Amino acid sequence: MIPDIEAITGRWLRQHPSMLAVPDVRIVGQPPSSTTGPWVQIRQLDAQSPTSSRADHLIGYLIQLDCYASRDGGQAQATRLARAVRYALNELPGVRDDAVVCAARTVGMLRAPDTDLEPARERVVLTAEIHAHPQPA
Amino acid sequence: MTARFRPAADPAAAVQTARVRAHLEVVAEDVQRRAQLASPTGTSRTGYRGRFKRRVTATSAQVGNTDIAAHLIEYGSVNNPPYAPLRRAVKAAGLNLTDRHST
């Protein structure tokens, strides 16, 4: 089966030194029950198989990582968190769990405060392309 | 038989041809169609799906959406998932995605 890129990315970020240096950050797949502290939410947008191949093997994933500041954090905290995530993503290629990550590239980094929270919460939205396939048996 | 490459005297002018513009039109239309397919369904035909816009010049093409909630549909929020129709459309069309923003 194709790799679970959200799980792989989440596990990678949770143990990466650049993320461990950010106090109290949570790496999640759903919005946290408490939005007081900072968090990074990982969401898969797409997973494409190359049209030139009949095998569903090497997959081009498109993921979004929302880097939220804490309630009192502000813009500086959100951008610092996003830069730490981006740095960690850059080191993701390699054998990860039961998959091989061939490439990881940040293709977008947008500062977009989330106005659905009151007051509006500083957020940086990272878009990343990741190519991965299952580890050979 | 051999051929020699001769660079154009004015490369910028060389690409500003009707053929290039026609190709950009085709690509932009493809991206817009894919973005519409990737958009969330709604009850109104004049909502987000009906507010895509294209602009093609001699050397570039743009596809966007004028809906007031377009940013929410593209990037989501704490309460809404990111449908990412434009980003997904660019990838599905086989183009290289770079997520930059302009007003």
gemmi code that builds the backbone of each chain (N, CA, C; Angstrom):
import gemmi

chains = {
    "A": [
        ("MET", (0.848, -1.191, 0.000), (0.000, 0.000, 0.000), (0.881, 1.238, 0.000)),
        ("ILE", (0.321, 2.332, -0.506), (1.131, 3.560, -0.537), (1.348, 4.060, 0.898)),
        ("PRO", (2.454, 4.767, 1.116), (2.765, 5.240, 2.468), (1.724, 6.231, 3.000)),
        ("ASP", (1.583, 6.242, 4.338), (0.733, 7.219, 5.018), (1.604, 8.443, 5.298)),
        ("ILE", (1.547, 9.403, 4.396), (2.504, 10.505, 4.464), (2.220, 11.423, 5.650)),
        ("GLU", (0.965, 11.526, 6.068), (0.668, 12.361, 7.238), (1.317, 11.763, 8.486)),
        ("ALA", (1.200, 10.438, 8.634), (1.784, 9.788, 9.811), (3.309, 9.874, 9.774)),
        ("ILE", (3.875, 9.640, 8.604), (5.338, 9.689, 8.470), (5.865, 11.082, 8.789)),
        ("THR", (5.216, 12.088, 8.235), (5.655, 13.471, 8.467), (5.479, 13.845, 9.931)),
        ("GLY", (4.362, 13.451, 10.520), (4.118, 13.764, 11.928), (5.167, 13.149, 12.838)),
        ("ARG", (5.465, 11.863, 12.612), (6.470, 11.200, 13.463), (7.837, 11.865, 13.282)),
        ("TRP", (8.152, 12.243, 12.055), (9.434, 12.885, 11.782), (9.547, 14.212, 12.514)),
        ("LEU", (8.506, 15.025, 12.420), (8.539, 16.343, 13.052), (8.621, 16.219, 14.575)),
        ("ARG", (7.920, 15.260, 15.148), (7.877, 15.152, 16.622), (9.232, 14.860, 17.217)),
        ("GLN", (10.124, 14.232, 16.440), (11.411, 13.875, 17.022), (12.566, 14.715, 16.473)),
        ("HIS", (12.280, 15.632, 15.545), (13.360, 16.396, 14.938), (13.861, 17.484, 15.894)),
        ("PRO", (15.177, 17.679, 15.974), (15.733, 18.670, 16.914), (15.186, 20.076, 16.723)),
        ("SER", (14.913, 20.488, 15.486), (14.422, 21.857, 15.277), (13.036, 22.029, 15.888)),
        ("MET", (12.253, 20.951, 15.944), (10.925, 21.036, 16.545), (10.995, 20.877, 18.060)),
        ("LEU", (11.912, 20.064, 18.527), (12.071, 19.886, 19.975), (12.515, 21.191, 20.626)),
        ("ALA", (13.123, 22.079, 19.840), (13.570, 23.362, 20.384), (12.426, 24.361, 20.522)),
        ("VAL", (11.245, 24.035, 19.981), (10.099, 24.939, 20.096), (9.256, 24.481, 21.281)),
        ("PRO", (9.136, 25.314, 22.336), (8.424, 24.866, 23.549), (6.943, 24.607, 23.297)),
        ("ASP", (6.462, 23.487, 23.842), (5.027, 23.198, 23.954), (4.311, 23.022, 22.617)),
        ("VAL", (5.041, 22.825, 21.514), (4.344, 22.702, 20.232), (3.772, 21.291, 20.100)),
        ("ARG", (2.569, 21.201, 19.537), (1.925, 19.921, 19.268), (1.845, 19.710, 17.762)),
        ("ILE", (2.113, 18.474, 17.338), (2.007, 18.098, 15.944), (0.755, 17.243, 15.815)),
        ("VAL", (-0.227, 17.726, 15.055), (-1.536, 17.076, 15.056), (-2.079, 16.909, 13.648)),
        ("GLY", (-3.096, 16.023, 13.548), (-3.788, 15.845, 12.281), (-5.171, 16.482, 12.302)),
        ("GLN", (-5.662, 16.772, 13.506), (-6.944, 17.447, 13.685), (-6.708, 18.670, 14.557)),
        ("PRO", (-7.582, 19.665, 14.502), (-7.415, 20.819, 15.404), (-7.396, 20.353, 16.856)),
        ("PRO", (-6.474, 20.860, 17.661), (-6.372, 20.404, 19.055), (-7.579, 20.862, 19.876)),
        ("SER", (-7.859, 20.130, 20.946), (-8.996, 20.501, 21.793), (-8.730, 21.838, 22.479)),
        ("SER", (-7.465, 22.108, 22.800), (-7.108, 23.396, 23.374), (-6.244, 24.163, 22.374)),
        ("THR", (-6.668, 25.364, 22.050), (-5.920, 26.176, 21.082), (-5.094, 27.254, 21.776)),
        ("THR", (-4.784, 27.063, 23.040), (-4.017, 28.065, 23.780), (-2.562, 28.098, 23.319)),
        ("GLY", (-1.943, 26.930, 23.204), (-0.532, 26.850, 22.836), (-0.342, 26.758, 21.327)),
        ("PRO", (0.919, 26.710, 20.871), (1.174, 26.610, 19.428), (0.969, 25.180, 18.928)),
        ("TRP", (0.646, 25.043, 17.643), (0.518, 23.712, 17.067), (0.767, 23.722, 15.568)),
        ("VAL", (1.074, 22.548, 15.041), (1.250, 22.339, 13.614), (0.257, 21.259, 13.189)),
        ("GLN", (-0.607, 21.607, 12.260), (-1.581, 20.636, 11.768), (-1.181, 20.192, 10.366)),
        ("ILE", (-1.100, 18.880, 10.183), (-0.683, 18.315, 8.897), (-1.912, 17.801, 8.166)),
        ("ARG", (-2.041, 18.214, 6.897), (-3.197, 17.754, 6.121), (-2.747, 17.385, 4.716)),
        ("GLN", (-3.098, 16.204, 4.294), (-2.789, 15.770, 2.934), (-3.804, 16.380, 1.968)),
        ("LEU", (-3.306, 17.012, 0.918), (-4.181, 17.607, -0.083), (-4.380, 16.682, -1.275)),
        ("ASP", (-3.353, 15.926, -1.611), (-3.444, 15.078, -2.783), (-2.346, 14.031, -2.746)),
        ("ALA", (-2.547, 12.961, -3.528), (-1.550, 11.895, -3.638), (-1.664, 11.347, -5.054)),
        ("GLN", (-0.778, 11.783, -5.929), (-0.880, 11.438, -7.334), (0.118, 10.357, -7.716)),
        ("SER", (-0.371, 9.435, -8.536), (0.501, 8.428, -9.121), (0.916, 8.934, -10.500)),
        ("PRO", (2.163, 8.766, -10.902), (2.575, 9.263, -12.218), (1.732, 8.645, -13.319)),
        ("THR", (1.297, 9.479, -14.270), (0.443, 8.968, -15.340), (1.199, 8.019, -16.252)),
        ("SER", (2.535, 8.081, -16.195), (3.317, 7.233, -17.075), (3.498, 5.827, -16.519)),
        ("SER", (2.991, 5.576, -15.328), (3.202, 4.264, -14.712), (1.878, 3.626, -14.351)),
        ("ARG", (1.751, 2.339, -14.620), (0.547, 1.616, -14.219), (0.628, 1.184, -12.765)),
        ("ALA", (1.850, 1.144, -12.216), (2.010, 0.717, -10.825), (1.724, 1.887, -9.894)),
        ("ASP", (1.007, 1.622, -8.828), (0.712, 2.651, -7.817), (1.828, 2.581, -6.791)),
        ("HIS", (3.009, 3.057, -7.159), (4.190, 2.846, -6.334), (4.788, 4.166, -5.868)),
        ("LEU", (5.406, 4.912, -6.781), (5.999, 6.199, -6.413), (4.904, 7.255, -6.464)),
        ("ILE", (4.627, 7.824, -5.328), (3.504, 8.749, -5.201), (3.985, 10.168, -4.975)),
        ("GLY", (3.374, 11.112, -5.655), (3.649, 12.535, -5.449), (2.599, 13.120, -4.516)),
        ("TYR", (2.974, 13.344, -3.280), (2.036, 13.882, -2.292), (2.104, 15.402, -2.275)),
        ("LEU", (0.966, 15.997, -2.004), (0.899, 17.438, -1.762), (0.306, 17.599, -0.356)),
        ("ILE", (1.050, 18.194, 0.557), (0.546, 18.337, 1.922), (0.598, 19.801, 2.351)),
        ("GLN", (-0.250, 20.119, 3.312), (-0.277, 21.466, 3.885), (0.016, 21.361, 5.377)),
        ("LEU", (0.883, 22.223, 5.860), (1.217, 22.256, 7.287), (0.879, 23.646, 7.813)),
        ("ASP", (-0.130, 23.712, 8.662), (-0.554, 24.980, 9.258), (0.203, 25.183, 10.568)),
        ("CYS", (1.007, 26.227, 10.617), (1.840, 26.511, 11.792), (1.200, 27.650, 12.577)),
        ("TYR", (0.541, 27.300, 13.665), (-0.195, 28.277, 14.468), (0.641, 28.744, 15.663)),
        ("ALA", (0.614, 30.059, 15.892), (1.209, 30.598, 17.114), (0.270, 30.332, 18.288)),
        ("SER", (0.783, 30.474, 19.492), (-0.065, 30.370, 20.673), (-0.957, 31.608, 20.748)),
        ("ARG", (-1.869, 31.590, 21.698), (-2.811, 32.705, 21.816), (-2.078, 34.027, 22.048)),
        ("ASP", (-0.968, 33.965, 22.780), (-0.192, 35.181, 23.051), (1.060, 35.273, 22.189)),
        ("GLY", (1.220, 34.352, 21.239), (2.486, 34.242, 20.532), (2.766, 35.319, 19.507)),
        ("GLY", (1.837, 35.544, 18.605), (2.040, 36.576, 17.606), (2.765, 36.115, 16.352)),
        ("GLN", (3.016, 37.074, 15.481), (3.599, 36.804, 14.170), (4.974, 36.176, 14.280)),
        ("ALA", (5.823, 36.686, 15.185), (7.191, 36.178, 15.283), (7.199, 34.694, 15.650)),
        ("GLN", (6.306, 34.289, 16.531), (6.278, 32.877, 16.927), (5.806, 31.995, 15.776)),
        ("ALA", (4.786, 32.457, 15.042), (4.269, 31.668, 13.922), (5.340, 31.489, 12.848)),
        ("THR", (6.071, 32.556, 12.524), (7.081, 32.429, 11.472), (8.262, 31.589, 11.939)),
        ("ARG", (8.621, 31.704, 13.220), (9.713, 30.880, 13.730), (9.331, 29.402, 13.691)),
        ("LEU", (8.072, 29.118, 14.048), (7.591, 27.732, 14.005), (7.610, 27.207, 12.579)),
        ("ALA", (7.161, 28.032, 11.637), (7.126, 27.614, 10.235), (8.537, 27.363, 9.699)),
        ("ARG", (9.475, 28.193, 10.096), (10.856, 27.997, 9.631), (11.445, 26.726, 10.212)),
        ("ALA", (11.087, 26.395, 11.453), (11.567, 25.138, 12.054), (10.976, 23.932, 11.324)),
        ("VAL", (9.688, 24.016, 10.978), (9.040, 22.924, 10.240), (9.689, 22.769, 8.875)),
        ("ARG", (9.904, 23.897, 8.222), (10.504, 23.851, 6.880), (11.901, 23.229, 6.943)),
        ("TYR", (12.660, 23.586, 7.954), (14.012, 23.029, 8.105), (13.935, 21.513, 8.307)),
        ("ALA", (13.023, 21.069, 9.158), (12.875, 19.633, 9.421), (12.411, 18.888, 8.170)),
        ("LEU", (11.478, 19.498, 7.418), (10.982, 18.869, 6.189), (12.108, 18.654, 5.198)),
        ("ASN", (13.015, 19.596, 5.157), (14.123, 19.515, 4.212), (14.993, 18.297, 4.473)),
        ("GLU", (14.954, 17.782, 5.707), (15.766, 16.628, 6.062), (14.951, 15.341, 6.083)),
        ("LEU", (13.730, 15.375, 5.608), (12.868, 14.189, 5.631), (13.305, 13.067, 4.690)),
        ("PRO", (13.860, 13.348, 3.509), (14.214, 12.246, 2.605), (15.093, 11.194, 3.266)),
        ("GLY", (14.754, 9.914, 2.982), (15.456, 8.789, 3.571), (14.473, 7.668, 3.824)),
        ("VAL", (14.918, 6.644, 4.504), (14.041, 5.532, 4.872), (13.307, 5.935, 6.145)),
        ("ARG", (12.011, 6.019, 6.062), (11.185, 6.469, 7.193), (10.106, 5.424, 7.442)),
        ("ASP", (10.221, 4.757, 8.577), (9.265, 3.713, 8.937), (9.269, 2.667, 7.821)),
        ("ASP", (8.128, 2.404, 7.197), (8.060, 1.387, 6.147), (8.016, 2.010, 4.757)),
        ("ALA", (8.585, 3.197, 4.623), (8.544, 3.886, 3.339), (9.911, 4.483, 3.026)),
        ("VAL", (10.074, 4.828, 1.764), (11.263, 5.555, 1.324), (10.796, 6.910, 0.823)),
        ("VAL", (11.251, 7.969, 1.466), (10.933, 9.325, 1.025), (12.056, 9.770, 0.103)),
        ("CYS", (11.704, 9.994, -1.166), (12.722, 10.322, -2.162), (13.038, 11.813, -2.197)),
        ("ALA", (12.030, 12.626, -1.976), (12.246, 14.071, -2.053), (11.180, 14.795, -1.250)),
        ("ALA", (11.566, 15.917, -0.684), (10.620, 16.782, 0.031), (10.980, 18.219, -0.293)),
        ("ARG", (10.003, 18.968, -0.756), (10.281, 20.338, -1.208), (9.155, 21.261, -0.756)),
        ("THR", (9.515, 22.370, -0.146), (8.512, 23.375, 0.223), (8.221, 24.227, -0.996)),
        ("VAL", (6.963, 24.297, -1.389), (6.595, 25.058, -2.583), (5.796, 26.315, -2.248)),
        ("GLY", (5.449, 26.487, -0.994), (4.710, 27.697, -0.628), (4.832, 27.968, 0.854)),
        ("MET", (4.887, 29.236, 1.213), (4.994, 29.627, 2.629), (4.244, 30.945, 2.767)),
        ("LEU", (2.993, 30.852, 3.182), (2.094, 31.999, 3.187), (1.720, 32.367, 4.612)),
        ("ARG", (1.883, 33.630, 4.941), (1.412, 34.104, 6.241), (-0.069, 34.451, 6.090)),
        ("ALA", (-0.925, 33.666, 6.739), (-2.375, 33.815, 6.587), (-3.045, 33.657, 7.942)),
        ("PRO", (-3.181, 34.741, 8.695), (-3.845, 34.627, 10.000), (-5.216, 33.965, 9.887)),
        ("ASP", (-5.529, 33.144, 10.870), (-6.803, 32.427, 10.873), (-7.834, 33.263, 11.615)),
        ("THR", (-8.779, 33.826, 10.864), (-9.795, 34.692, 11.453), (-10.982, 33.898, 11.996)),
        ("ASP", (-10.946, 32.564, 11.883), (-12.000, 31.761, 12.505), (-11.799, 31.637, 14.007)),
        ("LEU", (-10.612, 32.004, 14.484), (-10.358, 32.052, 15.920), (-10.533, 33.494, 16.389)),
        ("GLU", (-11.006, 33.631, 17.611), (-11.241, 34.961, 18.171), (-10.343, 35.155, 19.381)),
        ("PRO", (-9.403, 36.133, 19.382), (-9.057, 36.993, 18.236), (-8.319, 36.215, 17.159)),
        ("ALA", (-8.145, 36.822, 15.990), (-7.478, 36.150, 14.876), (-6.107, 35.650, 15.315)),
        ("ARG", (-5.773, 34.427, 14.893), (-4.534, 33.770, 15.333), (-3.510, 33.792, 14.216)),
        ("GLU", (-2.289, 34.180, 14.564), (-1.228, 34.193, 13.572), (-0.931, 32.766, 13.113)),
        ("ARG", (-0.808, 32.618, 11.796), (-0.602, 31.293, 11.204), (0.240, 31.457, 9.950)),
        ("VAL", (1.133, 30.509, 9.720), (1.878, 30.435, 8.461), (1.523, 29.098, 7.825)),
        ("VAL", (1.107, 29.138, 6.580), (0.689, 27.934, 5.853), (1.830, 27.490, 4.942)),
        ("LEU", (2.353, 26.306, 5.208), (3.371, 25.717, 4.344), (2.711, 24.711, 3.411)),
        ("THR", (3.104, 24.759, 2.136), (2.693, 23.745, 1.172), (3.945, 22.986, 0.755)),
        ("ALA", (3.871, 21.668, 0.788), (5.059, 20.871, 0.472), (4.717, 19.747, -0.489)),
        ("GLU", (5.661, 19.468, -1.373), (5.582, 18.299, -2.248), (6.515, 17.223, -1.692)),
        ("ILE", (5.992, 16.017, -1.543), (6.811, 14.912, -1.047), (6.609, 13.726, -1.972)),
        ("HIS", (7.719, 13.136, -2.412), (7.653, 11.933, -3.230), (8.125, 10.747, -2.394)),
        ("ALA", (7.311, 9.703, -2.350), (7.646, 8.547, -1.505), (7.051, 7.274, -2.086)),
        ("HIS", (7.635, 6.153, -1.689), (7.092, 4.861, -2.098), (7.294, 3.866, -0.971)),
        ("PRO", (6.561, 2.744, -1.009), (6.731, 1.747, 0.054), (8.147, 1.187, 0.009)),
        ("GLN", (8.641, 0.799, 1.193), (9.955, 0.198, 1.222), (9.874, -1.189, 0.590)),
        ("PRO", (10.835, -1.550, -0.268), (10.789, -2.862, -0.903), (10.818, -3.985, 0.132)),
        ("ALA", (10.088, -5.052, -0.163), (10.029, -6.184, 0.774), (11.370, -6.886, 0.859)),
    ],
    "B": [
        ("MET", (23.002, 15.129, -42.119), (22.491, 16.498, -42.128), (22.711, 17.102, -40.757)),
        ("THR", (23.238, 18.301, -40.678), (23.455, 18.923, -39.379), (22.708, 20.236, -39.337)),
        ("ALA", (22.467, 20.664, -38.124), (21.790, 21.942, -37.936), (22.554, 22.732, -36.889)),
        ("ARG", (22.582, 23.993, -37.059), (23.280, 24.846, -36.105), (22.258, 25.679, -35.344)),
        ("PHE", (22.471, 25.717, -34.032), (21.579, 26.531, -33.205), (22.029, 27.982, -33.261)),
        ("ARG", (21.083, 28.846, -33.593), (21.356, 30.284, -33.553), (20.371, 30.926, -32.597)),
        ("PRO", (20.840, 31.497, -31.486), (19.911, 32.140, -30.564), (19.237, 33.338, -31.217)),
        ("ALA", (17.988, 33.562, -30.818), (17.256, 34.697, -31.371), (17.915, 36.002, -30.947)),
        ("ALA", (17.869, 36.964, -31.832), (18.448, 38.275, -31.524), (17.715, 38.917, -30.348)),
        ("ASP", (16.407, 38.682, -30.260), (15.583, 39.230, -29.178), (14.735, 38.080, -28.614)),
        ("PRO", (15.267, 37.335, -27.630), (14.536, 36.168, -27.129), (13.154, 36.510, -26.577)),
        ("ALA", (13.024, 37.665, -25.943), (11.725, 38.044, -25.374), (10.685, 38.192, -26.474)),
        ("ALA", (11.088, 38.813, -27.567), (10.151, 38.989, -28.674), (9.857, 37.660, -29.353)),
        ("ALA", (10.836, 36.766, -29.342), (10.664, 35.489, -30.031), (9.549, 34.647, -29.409)),
        ("VAL", (9.340, 34.783, -28.075), (8.293, 33.965, -27.439), (6.946, 34.662, -27.467)),
        ("GLN", (6.902, 35.933, -27.797), (5.630, 36.647, -27.804), (4.943, 36.449, -29.145)),
        ("THR", (4.565, 35.220, -29.392), (3.906, 34.935, -30.650), (2.494, 34.451, -30.388)),
        ("ALA", (1.718, 34.432, -31.452), (0.338, 33.979, -31.326), (0.284, 32.521, -30.890)),
        ("ARG", (1.238, 31.723, -31.318), (1.232, 30.312, -30.945), (1.464, 30.140, -29.456)),
        ("VAL", (2.369, 30.940, -28.915), (2.632, 30.834, -27.473), (1.400, 31.251, -26.685)),
        ("ARG", (0.800, 32.324, -27.098), (-0.393, 32.796, -26.385), (-1.517, 31.768, -26.482)),
        ("ALA", (-1.669, 31.177, -27.650), (-2.718, 30.158, -27.816), (-2.465, 28.978, -26.898)),
        ("HIS", (-1.202, 28.604, -26.763), (-0.873, 27.489, -25.870), (-1.156, 27.856, -24.424)),
        ("LEU", (-0.828, 29.086, -24.044), (-1.118, 29.523, -22.674), (-2.614, 29.514, -22.404)),
        ("GLU", (-3.398, 29.871, -23.417), (-4.857, 29.829, -23.261), (-5.316, 28.395, -22.962)),
        ("VAL", (-4.753, 27.448, -23.696), (-5.141, 26.051, -23.511), (-4.778, 25.578, -22.108)),
        ("VAL", (-3.576, 25.924, -21.675), (-3.115, 25.490, -20.350), (-3.966, 26.132, -19.250)),
        ("ALA", (-4.233, 27.433, -19.393), (-5.032, 28.121, -18.372), (-6.438, 27.548, -18.301)),
        ("GLU", (-7.010, 27.255, -19.454), (-8.353, 26.677, -19.464), (-8.343, 25.304, -18.794)),
        ("ASP", (-7.291, 24.540, -19.030), (-7.169, 23.217, -18.412), (-7.084, 23.347, -16.889)),
        ("VAL", (-6.246, 24.273, -16.418), (-6.099, 24.473, -14.976), (-7.425, 24.919, -14.364)),
        ("GLN", (-8.115, 25.829, -15.029), (-9.400, 26.301, -14.485), (-10.410, 25.161, -14.412)),
        ("ARG", (-10.467, 24.356, -15.449), (-11.427, 23.248, -15.446), (-11.116, 22.276, -14.314)),
        ("ARG", (-9.843, 21.969, -14.141), (-9.461, 21.049, -13.058), (-9.763, 21.665, -11.696)),
        ("ALA", (-9.545, 22.970, -11.553), (-9.838, 23.637, -10.278), (-11.337, 23.608, -9.979)),
        ("GLN", (-12.138, 23.792, -11.007), (-13.583, 23.728, -10.797), (-14.009, 22.335, -10.361)),
        ("LEU", (-13.388, 21.323, -10.954), (-13.710, 19.952, -10.567), (-13.288, 19.662, -9.134)),
        ("ALA", (-12.217, 20.308, -8.694), (-11.701, 20.070, -7.340), (-12.364, 20.966, -6.298)),
        ("SER", (-13.272, 21.827, -6.730), (-13.921, 22.758, -5.802), (-15.008, 22.036, -5.013)),
        ("PRO", (-15.262, 22.514, -3.800), (-16.360, 21.918, -3.043), (-17.685, 22.194, -3.739)),
        ("THR", (-18.591, 21.236, -3.687), (-19.892, 21.431, -4.314), (-20.729, 22.307, -3.412)),
        ("GLY", (-21.555, 23.086, -4.007), (-22.432, 23.966, -3.255), (-23.789, 23.989, -3.917)),
        ("THR", (-24.707, 24.723, -3.342), (-26.060, 24.750, -3.879), (-26.219, 25.826, -4.935)),
        ("SER", (-25.234, 26.721, -5.009), (-25.387, 27.834, -5.942), (-24.422, 27.689, -7.105)),
        ("ARG", (-24.924, 27.793, -8.320), (-24.055, 27.735, -9.491), (-23.253, 29.024, -9.642)),
        ("THR", (-23.671, 30.056, -8.929), (-22.949, 31.318, -9.052), (-21.995, 31.535, -7.888)),
        ("GLY", (-21.796, 30.522, -7.070), (-20.885, 30.624, -5.940), (-19.449, 30.499, -6.385)),
        ("TYR", (-18.655, 29.872, -5.517), (-17.219, 29.772, -5.758), (-16.924, 29.204, -7.149)),
        ("ARG", (-17.640, 28.137, -7.527), (-17.347, 27.488, -8.812), (-17.550, 28.417, -9.989)),
        ("GLY", (-18.452, 29.365, -9.832), (-18.748, 30.265, -10.942), (-17.915, 31.530, -10.946)),
        ("ARG", (-16.964, 31.639, -10.019), (-16.202, 32.889, -9.893), (-14.731, 32.722, -10.262)),
        ("PHE", (-14.416, 31.701, -11.017), (-13.051, 31.584, -11.515), (-12.836, 32.620, -12.621)),
        ("LYS", (-11.616, 33.140, -12.651), (-11.244, 34.110, -13.684), (-9.919, 33.679, -14.298)),
        ("ARG", (-9.791, 33.957, -15.607), (-8.530, 33.690, -16.307), (-8.033, 34.972, -16.929)),
        ("ARG", (-6.721, 35.122, -16.935), (-6.123, 36.255, -17.641), (-4.883, 35.743, -18.343)),
        ("VAL", (-4.862, 35.941, -19.652), (-3.743, 35.452, -20.451), (-3.132, 36.625, -21.208)),
        ("THR", (-1.824, 36.743, -21.106), (-1.112, 37.762, -21.878), (-0.201, 37.059, -22.875)),
        ("ALA", (0.641, 37.822, -23.505), (1.535, 37.232, -24.503), (2.529, 36.256, -23.877)),
        ("THR", (2.841, 36.447, -22.592), (3.886, 35.615, -21.987), (3.476, 34.953, -20.678)),
        ("SER", (2.259, 35.141, -20.212), (1.889, 34.527, -18.923), (0.391, 34.270, -18.886)),
        ("ALA", (0.015, 33.427, -17.961), (-1.404, 33.123, -17.760), (-1.682, 33.052, -16.268)),
        ("GLN", (-2.844, 33.527, -15.863), (-3.248, 33.488, -14.455), (-4.638, 32.902, -14.346)),
        ("VAL", (-4.816, 32.101, -13.312), (-6.139, 31.570, -12.995), (-6.392, 31.855, -11.520)),
        ("GLY", (-7.536, 32.438, -11.212), (-7.848, 32.768, -9.827), (-9.341, 32.704, -9.582)),
        ("ASN", (-9.722, 33.089, -8.384), (-11.135, 33.065, -8.021), (-11.460, 34.315, -7.219)),
        ("THR", (-12.584, 34.950, -7.541), (-12.934, 36.229, -6.908), (-13.910, 36.073, -5.745)),
        ("ASP", (-14.258, 34.836, -5.390), (-15.188, 34.646, -4.276), (-14.587, 35.209, -2.990)),
        ("ILE", (-15.418, 35.819, -2.159), (-14.934, 36.442, -0.928), (-14.338, 35.412, 0.026)),
        ("ALA", (-14.764, 34.158, -0.107), (-14.234, 33.104, 0.763), (-13.197, 32.228, 0.060)),
        ("ALA", (-12.660, 32.730, -1.046), (-11.720, 31.913, -1.830), (-10.511, 31.467, -1.006)),
        ("HIS", (-10.014, 32.358, -0.139), (-8.835, 32.003, 0.659), (-9.156, 30.885, 1.639)),
        ("LEU", (-10.395, 30.882, 2.151), (-10.791, 29.823, 3.080), (-10.911, 28.497, 2.351)),
        ("ILE", (-11.461, 28.522, 1.151), (-11.619, 27.293, 0.384), (-10.249, 26.750, -0.017)),
        ("GLU", (-9.333, 27.623, -0.364), (-8.011, 27.171, -0.783), (-7.192, 26.677, 0.406)),
        ("TYR", (-7.132, 27.450, 1.489), (-6.218, 27.150, 2.594), (-6.896, 26.650, 3.862)),
        ("GLY", (-8.198, 26.748, 3.959), (-8.899, 26.259, 5.137), (-8.688, 27.140, 6.353)),
        ("SER", (-9.184, 26.644, 7.485), (-9.049, 27.350, 8.751), (-9.154, 26.298, 9.852)),
        ("VAL", (-9.212, 26.741, 11.099), (-9.355, 25.793, 12.195), (-10.692, 25.049, 12.101)),
        ("ASN", (-11.659, 25.662, 11.436), (-12.990, 25.049, 11.301), (-13.269, 24.454, 9.928)),
        ("ASN", (-12.425, 24.747, 8.936), (-12.688, 24.315, 7.564), (-11.489, 23.595, 6.963)),
        ("PRO", (-11.727, 22.519, 6.230), (-10.611, 21.831, 5.578), (-10.124, 22.638, 4.374)),
        ("PRO", (-8.855, 22.530, 4.013), (-8.368, 23.172, 2.788), (-8.712, 22.306, 1.575)),
        ("TYR", (-9.562, 22.814, 0.706), (-9.885, 22.065, -0.501), (-8.783, 22.220, -1.555)),
        ("ALA", (-8.058, 23.312, -1.457), (-6.891, 23.558, -2.325), (-7.195, 23.336, -3.803)),
        ("PRO", (-8.284, 23.828, -4.354), (-8.584, 23.540, -5.762), (-7.530, 24.079, -6.725)),
        ("LEU", (-6.990, 25.252, -6.465), (-6.017, 25.824, -7.401), (-4.689, 25.082, -7.325)),
        ("ARG", (-4.208, 24.809, -6.137), (-2.931, 24.086, -6.011), (-3.050, 22.686, -6.602)),
        ("ARG", (-4.151, 22.019, -6.322), (-4.324, 20.664, -6.849), (-4.469, 20.678, -8.357)),
        ("ALA", (-5.115, 21.719, -8.888), (-5.300, 21.799, -10.334), (-3.965, 21.984, -11.050)),
        ("VAL", (-3.116, 22.810, -10.491), (-1.802, 23.033, -11.105), (-1.025, 21.722, -11.142)),
        ("LYS", (-1.049, 20.977, -10.048), (-0.327, 19.692, -10.008), (-0.950, 18.685, -10.957)),
        ("ALA", (-2.283, 18.645, -10.976), (-2.958, 17.674, -11.844), (-2.706, 17.968, -13.318)),
        ("ALA", (-2.464, 19.224, -13.643), (-2.192, 19.600, -15.031), (-0.744, 19.304, -15.416)),
        ("GLY", (0.022, 18.787, -14.479), (1.399, 18.425, -14.781), (2.370, 19.585, -14.735)),
        ("LEU", (1.955, 20.687, -14.131), (2.819, 21.866, -14.054), (3.588, 21.862, -12.741)),
        ("ASN", (4.670, 22.648, -12.691), (5.414, 22.810, -11.449), (4.705, 23.826, -10.569)),
        ("LEU", (4.488, 23.451, -9.318), (3.758, 24.315, -8.403), (4.725, 25.148, -7.577)),
        ("THR", (4.524, 26.468, -7.630), (5.178, 27.376, -6.694), (4.089, 28.288, -6.186)),
        ("ASP", (3.836, 28.231, -4.890), (2.705, 28.940, -4.305), (3.127, 30.343, -3.916)),
        ("ARG", (3.024, 31.266, -4.877), (3.311, 32.664, -4.578), (2.017, 33.450, -4.666)),
        ("HIS", (2.038, 34.666, -4.113), (0.807, 35.429, -4.063), (1.010, 36.837, -4.550)),
        ("SER", (0.001, 37.301, -5.254), (0.032, 38.691, -5.691), (-1.386, 39.228, -5.575)),
        ("THR", (-1.481, 40.512, -5.463), (-2.820, 41.124, -5.353), (-3.242, 41.718, -6.681)),
    ],
}
model = gemmi.Model(1)
for chain_id, residues in chains.items():
    chain = gemmi.Chain(chain_id)
    for i, (resn, *xyz) in enumerate(residues, 1):
        res = gemmi.Residue()
        res.name, res.seqid = resn, gemmi.SeqId(i, " ")
        for name, pos in zip(("N", "CA", "C"), xyz):
            atom = gemmi.Atom()
            atom.name, atom.element = name, gemmi.Element(name[0])
            atom.pos, atom.b_iso = gemmi.Position(*pos), 0.0
            res.add_atom(atom)
        chain.add_residue(res)
    model.add_chain(chain)
structure = gemmi.Structure()
structure.add_model(model)
structure.setup_entities()
